[in-house]
Amino acid sequence: MNPTAPPPRPRRRRGQRRRPVFAIAVTVVFFVLLYLPIAMVVLFSFNAQKSLTIFKGFSLRWYEAFFHDSVLLGSLGMSLEVSLVAMLGSVVLGVALALGLVRNKGRLGAYAGLIMMVPLITPEIVTGVASLLLFKGLGVTLNSGTVMIAEITFSISYVTVILRSRVAALNPEVEEAAMDLGATRWQALRLVTLPALLPAILASAVLIFALVFDDFVLAYFTTGVDPQPLAVRIYSAIRFGVEPTINAVGTLMLAGSITLIGLALAIPRLFGRRGGLDLISGE
């Protein structure tokens, strides 16, 4: 036997070469059941015929019908307005709460942090019913303002949870050094802390905009008669039959939501990459 020869490789068992066929099959079935209905909505939104079962060629007639429908356009405008106001309000309040919860080391901060997690685990229909009862009890007429208040209240927790970990990762000595150099507490917050939190703030803002724009349950319980958010308007329309225009609206909402969520995931990476380039260049 040659002493310099490499040792023989251990033989693999037959079971190690087998692929998990059952797991792959379950995964494929899961994704088919999940995305096939969505794919059918997208496909039939381009149908040239007014049919939801027979595809007769590609056409943009239903998208043109949507952009010429004043009722749907009014609902779209309301959804954009509510999403923008809810995004701004929840981000401002969420940043303040995240800073307060992280820097309050006492029991009050710990209890407040637990309370902020309650809306995330509470079923949204419970929040919707509670908001409806609150507005009715106060004698407030349901309108776009009530939808904005409810959406802001519901979205604050998401912003706070996202920013809380980022605030905890900041070095407090940097802000203290700024105040030692003559900056006031507000100037240190505005010039040091908030720029460091900007990637997380932008990501949470885009995410909240997408969540509020697609929200149905909370908007359904807190909206008035007219105008209604787009998701509620679609639900009201399909009760009398699904029109191909609804498929076009759903496709546009899906494309917008995917774009916003992708942007929310890309913003922290873009800021981190830019910061790395600035560091390398010495700026």
N, C-alpha and C positions, 0 to 999 in steps of 0.2 A: 504493500500500500504506500502510495506517494505521500510523504508527510506535508508537502507544500500544497497539495490539492485542497480546494475549498471544501468545507463540510457540506454534505448533501442537504438540500433544502427540505424542510419538513413538508410532508404531503398535506394538502388541504382536504378537509372533509367535503363530501359532496354537498352537505347542507349549507356550507359557507359560500358556495358559488351560486346558490339559488337566489333569485330576486324575490322580495316580498310581494308576490303577485296579488295576494288578497288586499294588502294595504294599498297598492297602486290602484287596484280596481275600485276600492271604496273611495279613494281620493278623486278618481276620474268621475265617478257617479255623483259625488258631492258637488264638484264644480259644474258638471252638466246641469244638475237640478238647480243650482244657484244662479247660473248665468244664462241658461237657455231662455227663460222668459224675458230677460232683459234684452237678449239678442233679437228675439222676435219683435219686441217693441221697436227697437231701432230699425229692423228690416222693414216692417210694415209702415213705418213713418215715411218711407220712400216709395210706397206702393202707388202706382198710377191709377188704380181702381179703388173705389170706396168699398173696400172689403177688408175684413180682419182675418180671413181664412185663406183667401186665394191671392197670390202675388202675381200681378200682371205687368211687371216692368217698373223701372225706376222713374220717379218723378218728384219734383219739389213743390207740388201743388199744395200740400198740407202745411208746409212751412210758410208759403205765401199766404195761405188762409189764416194762419196764426198771426202773422204780422199785419193783417188787415182786420183782425177782430179787436174792436175797441174794448170789449169787456175783458178779454184775456190780457191785453196790453195794460189795462188799468190794474189788474191783479199783479202783473209782473212788476209794474212800477211800485206798487205798495210793498211787494216782497223785497225789492231792492232797498226801498226806504227803511223798512223795518230792520233788515239785516245790517244796513250801515249804522243806524242809530244804536242797535243792540251791540254791534261790534265796538263802537266808540265808548259807549257807557260801560260795558263789561270790562273792557281793557283798562280804562281809567280806575275803576273801582277794584279790579283784580290786582293791578300793580300795587295800589295802596295797601290792600289786604295782605298780599304776599310779603311786602316789606314789614308790615306790622307783625305778622305771625312769626316770621323768622327772627326778628330782633326782640320779640317779647319772650324772654326765657322763663317766665313764670308759668303757673298753672293755667292762668287765663289764656295764654297763647296756645297751650296744648289743648284745652277744651274747645277753643275757637277753631283750631285746626280739625278737630273731630267733627264739629258742627258743619264745617265747610264740605266735608265728605258726604254728608247726608243727601244733598240733592243729586249726587252722582249715582247713588244706589237706590234712590226712591223711584218707583215707576213713574214715567212721565204723565200718565193719565191721572195719577194721584195729584201731581203738581197742577195739572190743568183744571181738575175739579176744584182744588183748593183756591186757585186764582179766580175761578168763576164765582165761587161763593164769597170770596173777599170783595170783589168788585160789586156784586149784587148787594152784599150787606152794607157797603158804603154808599150805595145808590149811584154808582158810576155807570154811565152809559158805555156799552162796549163799542170800541172804535179802534182805529189804528194805534192810538196812544196806549190803550190797555194791552194790546199785543206787544208793543215795545217794552212796557214795564215788565210784563211777564217774561219776555225773552231775556231781558237784561238780568233779571233776578235769577233765572235758570242758568245763564251762561257764566255768571261770576265765578262759580266753583271751578269750571274748566280752566279759566284763565289763572286763577289762584294756584291750582295744582300744578299747572305747567310752569309758572314763574317761580313757585316756591323753591323748587330744587335749584333753579338757576341763581336765585338770591342767596341761598345757603352756600353756594359754591364761590361767591364773591369774597374777596379778601377785604375785611372791614378796615384794615390798616391803610388802604389806598384812600378811602374817603376821609379817614382821620388825618392823613398827611395833607390832603387838600385843605382841610380846615386849619391845620397848623400853618399853612402858607398864606392864610388870610381869607380863604373862602368861607362864606356863611354855610349853614347846614343846607339851605335850599340850593345854593350854588353848587355845593359838592354833590347833592343829589342830581341836579340837572346836568352838570358837566362831567361827572364821573360815573355815578351809579346807573343812570338811565341809558347812556350810550353803551355800557357793558351789557345791559339787559335788552338792547334793541333787537337782536336776532330773535330772542324768545318772544318779545312783545309782538313783532311782526308775524311770526309763525302762529301764535295764539290768535291774533286778530283775523288772519285769513281763515283759520280753522273755525272760529266762531261765526264768521260770515257765511261759510258753507253750511254749517249746522243749522243756523237760524233760517237760511233761505230754503232749506229742504224740510224744515220742521212742519209737521202737520198737527200733531196731537195738541200741543200747547196753543197753537194758533187757532185751532178749531174751537176750543173752549173760551177763548178770550176775544175773538174777532166779532165785529158787528155784521150788519146786513150787507152793506156795500160801501166801499170796495172791500174785497176779501183777498187775503194772500193767495198766491198762485196755487199752492198745494191744496188749500181748502176749496178753491174754485174748481180744480180738477176733480176733486172728490164729489162736489155737487153736480158736476157735469156727467160723470160716469154713472150716476144713479139712474139716469134716463137713457143710458146706452153709451157705449164707448165709440167715439168718433175718431177717425184717423188723425184729426188735428191734435187730439190728446196724445197720440203716439209721438207726434212731432214735438210737442211741448215737453214730454217726458225725456225725449232724446236730448233736447237742448239743456234741460236741467241736469241730466246725467253728465253731459260733456262739461258743463260749467263746474259741477261739483268735483269731478275728477281733476280738472285743471287747478281748482283752488286747493284741494288737498295735496296735489303734487307740488304746488308752489309752497305750501306750508312746510312740507318735508324738505324742500330744496333750500329754503331761505337760510337756516342755520349752517348748512354746508357751504353755501355761497359766501356768507360772512366769514366763516372760518377759513376758507381758501383765500379770500382777499386779505384777511389778517395775516396769514402766513406769507403771502407775497410782499406785503408791506414790511414785515419783519425781516425778510431776506434782503430787500432792497435798502434797508436801513432807514426808511422814512418813519 
